[in-house]
Amino acid sequence: MGADSRILAFDRLTGKEVWRIERNNRRSWATPVLVKTATGVDLVASGAENVIAYDPDTGRERWRTEGTKSHPIPSFVQAHGLVFASAGSQSKVLLALRADAKDDASRIAWRYNKGTAYVASPIAVGDYLYIFSDTGITTCLDARTGAVIYEGGRVPVPATFRASAVAFGDKILMTSEDGDTFVMRAGPKHEILRTNSIGEPVWASPALAAGTLYIRGDRHLYAIR
């Protein structure tokens, strides 16, 4: 447990190691995230035992709180002053964390204990946070309070998902392992507007840049405008 787990920081110009911190956490695939707070910037790293924030300049620990229990694989999401950590391996858990909490006792704003995916990350759009199961069942939560807006939203055909959803405007794009992209309307009501397919498997999350949607399939990279 925690063997050879650490975070290292390097000078990006010289490659010189600046600091390293040993961690007593089980393996984690969740990418750390930089979070702006009232006092500066925290480097927040997820873990099954703890979510821990570090000073990105020195590696000094600033705060820690309860972890996801399951192996954290999905990426963090930030919205409305909260940092959302999730996991969906051994158990399903979503934690809404206050980076600016005055003490660790008030660090967790709310939690939700079902519906999270093994790999795919949640997504925040407007006032809402959306989580997706491995089969694309969607839950919409009030991002600030954790109140359930709806549960059980489904895509029109059986599907499994490893890619995380992306959003533009009021639409959320969910791309399945079969290569089908389901266009879902963001908002308090679940609605699938259309389905588009590239005809080959997809495991990577789509990317959006300069008005273009990039989808990396098993054999091709697609640029869709």
Summary of the structure (lengths in Angstrom):
residues: 225
radius of gyration: 18.2
end to end distance: 46.3
largest distance: 51.5
contacts: 692
relative contact order: 0.10
helix: 1%
strand: 47%
